[in-house]
């Protein structure tokens, strides 16, 4: 359930790219400046520690698959996860990877980055001052090598992917890939989970699955790949062909 990113600078140089793992959090980061990579790592360490501390105080937060009420005092990472989960009618852990990604990229931007990507197992937050291509990995589906061209932008956006046939995350659907585009990365992550849960077998199920995201404010578009079927909804970036390789996706 991960995405492959291709990116080059205008001068032809390849940005710095680094793999980083902290327990179950496994990310690939990209930036023009090593300092921005280090800032992202620090953010991941800080917010993951805050999340772990909160879970120790309430283990139910980590286990529930239903919306969770936010306490008056909670760390930022927890608040964002809860808000996104409630909007999509799913548990807060559905937004954990996208939230960690978003907070890391926000820290990179605060440090001066104009180009920053954090891919947390297919849940991606980014800001890009040059066009980049994101390829959607769809497992054993015969529909392969689909990519989207993201034009330059000066604000953070998110592309998050869930799947029932690829990766370790919980999904109750049959999607080979269910990807959501939103400027709220936490929402994109929770929405990808919700969308993926609704995907059954066949063309009509793929079409119907978009009902779970169509009326949610802040969601720009979505794509579902299931077997030989592909469905798209909303305002999606331009589609292109990209060689999506399994060995290039972010995973353990």
C-alpha positions in Angstrom: 0.0 0.0 0.0 2.8 2.4 -0.8 3.6 4.9 -3.5 6.8 5.5 -5.5 7.9 9.1 -6.1 10.1 10.3 -8.9 11.6 13.8 -8.5 14.5 15.8 -10.0 15.7 19.4 -9.5 15.7 21.9 -12.3 19.5 21.7 -12.4 19.3 18.0 -12.9 20.6 17.1 -9.4 18.8 14.4 -7.4 17.5 15.6 -4.0 18.7 13.9 -0.8 16.6 10.8 -0.1 16.8 8.9 3.2 15.1 5.9 4.7 14.3 6.1 8.5 12.7 3.6 10.8 11.6 4.2 14.4 9.8 1.0 15.6 6.7 0.5 13.4 7.2 3.9 11.7 9.0 3.4 8.5 9.5 6.5 6.2 11.3 7.6 3.2 12.2 11.3 3.3 13.3 13.6 0.5 14.6 17.2 0.6 17.3 19.4 -0.9 19.0 20.0 2.4 20.3 17.4 4.9 19.3 19.7 7.7 15.7 19.4 6.6 15.9 15.6 6.8 17.2 15.9 10.3 14.4 18.2 11.3 11.9 15.6 9.9 13.5 12.8 12.0 13.3 14.9 15.1 9.6 15.6 14.5 8.9 11.9 14.0 10.7 11.0 17.2 8.9 13.8 19.2 5.4 13.1 18.0 5.7 9.4 18.1 6.8 9.6 21.8 3.8 11.9 22.5 1.5 9.3 20.9 3.0 6.4 22.8 2.7 8.2 26.1 -1.0 8.9 25.3 -1.7 5.3 24.4 -0.2 4.2 27.7 -2.8 6.4 29.5 -5.6 5.0 27.3 -4.9 1.7 25.4 -8.4 1.8 24.0 -7.3 4.7 21.7 -5.0 2.3 19.8 -7.6 -0.5 19.6 -10.9 1.1 18.6 -12.1 1.0 15.0 -14.8 3.5 15.9 -14.7 7.3 16.2 -13.1 8.4 19.5 -13.9 11.4 21.7 -11.1 13.9 22.1 -10.1 14.7 25.7 -9.6 18.3 26.7 -5.9 17.8 27.0 -4.1 15.8 24.3 -1.0 16.1 22.2 -1.3 17.6 18.7 -0.7 14.3 17.0 -3.6 12.7 18.9 -6.0 15.6 18.3 -5.4 15.4 14.5 -5.9 11.7 14.4 -9.1 11.9 16.4 -10.5 14.7 14.2 -9.8 12.9 11.0 -11.2 9.6 12.2 -14.4 11.2 13.4 -14.9 12.9 10.0 -14.6 9.5 8.3 -16.4 7.4 10.9 -13.3 5.3 11.7 -10.9 4.9 14.5 -8.1 7.4 15.2 -5.3 5.0 14.3 -6.5 5.1 10.7 -4.8 8.5 10.5 -1.6 7.8 12.3 0.8 7.5 9.4 -0.5 10.5 7.5 -0.5 12.6 10.7 3.1 11.7 11.4 4.1 12.5 7.8 2.3 15.9 7.9 3.8 17.0 11.2 7.3 16.1 9.8 6.8 18.1 6.6 5.4 21.0 8.6 8.6 21.0 10.6 10.7 20.9 7.4 8.8 23.9 6.0 9.3 25.8 9.3 13.0 25.1 8.8 12.9 26.7 5.4 12.2 23.8 3.1 10.4 24.5 -0.2 10.7 20.9 -1.3 10.0 18.2 1.3 8.5 14.8 1.1 7.7 12.2 3.8 6.4 8.9 2.7 5.2 6.9 5.7 4.4 3.5 4.2 2.3 5.0 1.3 0.8 7.9 3.3 2.6 10.9 1.9 2.8 14.5 2.9 4.7 16.9 0.6 5.5 20.4 -0.6 7.1 20.7 -4.0 8.6 23.6 -5.8 9.0 21.4 -9.0 6.8 18.9 -10.7 6.9 15.4 -9.2 5.3 12.1 -10.2 3.7 9.8 -7.7 3.2 6.2 -8.8 0.5 4.1 -7.2 1.6 0.6 -6.2 -1.3 -1.9 -6.8 0.1 -5.3 -5.8 -1.0 -8.1 -8.1 -3.6 -6.1 -10.0 -3.0 -6.2 -13.8 -3.5 -2.4 -13.7 0.0 -1.2 -13.1 2.3 1.8 -13.6 -0.3 4.5 -13.0 1.2 7.8 -11.8 0.0 11.3 -11.1 1.9 14.5 -11.9 1.8 17.0 -9.0 2.6 20.5 -10.2 4.6 22.9 -8.0 2.9 24.3 -5.0 3.8 26.4 -2.0 1.6 24.6 0.6 1.5 21.1 2.0 -0.7 18.4 0.5 -1.3 14.7 1.0 -1.7 11.5 -1.0 -2.6 8.5 1.2 -3.1 4.9 0.1 -4.8 2.0 1.8 -5.3 -1.6 0.5 -6.9 -4.9 1.5 -4.5 -7.0 -0.6 -1.1 -5.2 0.1 0.6 -4.3 3.3 0.1 -5.0 7.0 -2.6 -2.4 7.8 -6.2 -3.4 8.7 -8.6 -3.1 5.8 -12.0 -4.7 5.5 -12.1 -4.3 1.7 -10.6 -5.9 -1.4 -8.8 -2.9 -2.9 -5.4 -3.4 -4.4 -5.1 0.4 -3.9 -7.4 3.1 -2.6 -5.7 6.5 -2.7 -7.1 9.8 -1.5 -5.8 13.4 -2.3 -6.4 16.1 0.3 -4.5 19.1 1.7 -5.4 17.7 5.1 -3.0 14.8 5.2 -4.6 13.3 8.4 -8.0 13.4 6.6 -6.5 11.8 3.5 -5.2 8.9 5.5 -8.4 8.2 7.4 -10.4 8.7 4.1 -8.1 6.2 2.3 -8.9 3.7 5.1 -12.7 4.3 4.8 -12.6 4.1 1.0 -10.6 0.9 1.1 -13.0 -0.6 3.5 -15.9 -0.1 1.1 -14.3 -1.7 -1.9 -15.6 -5.2 -2.8 -15.2 -7.3 -5.9 -16.2 -6.0 -9.3 -16.9 -2.8 -11.2 -20.1 -1.8 -9.4 -18.4 -2.1 -6.0 -15.5 0.1 -7.1 -18.0 2.7 -8.3 -20.1 2.6 -5.2 -17.1 2.9 -2.9 -16.6 6.6 -3.7 -19.8 7.4 -1.8 -17.7 7.2 1.4 -15.6 10.2 0.4 -17.8 12.3 -2.0 -19.4 14.5 0.6 -16.5 15.0 2.9 -15.2 18.6 2.9 -11.5 18.8 2.1 -11.2 15.7 0.0 -10.1 16.6 -3.6 -10.2 13.3 -5.3 -9.6 9.6 -5.1 -8.7 6.5 -7.1 -9.5 2.8 -6.5 -7.8 -0.1 -8.2 -9.4 -3.5 -7.6 -8.3 -6.4 -9.8 -8.9 -5.5 -13.4 -11.0 -2.5 -12.5 -10.1 1.1 -11.8 -12.3 4.0 -10.7 -11.6 7.7 -10.2 -13.5 10.5 -8.6 -13.0 14.2 -8.1 -10.3 16.6 -9.1 -7.2 14.5 -9.6 -3.8 15.5 -10.9 -2.8 14.7 -14.5 -2.3 10.9 -15.0 0.9 9.6 -16.5 2.7 6.3 -16.9 5.5 5.5 -14.4 7.5 2.3 -13.8 6.4 1.5 -10.3 8.8 -1.0 -8.8 8.1 -3.0 -5.6 11.6 -2.6 -4.3 11.3 1.2 -4.4 8.2 1.5 -2.2 8.5 2.5 1.5 8.4 -0.7 3.6 10.2 -2.6 6.4 
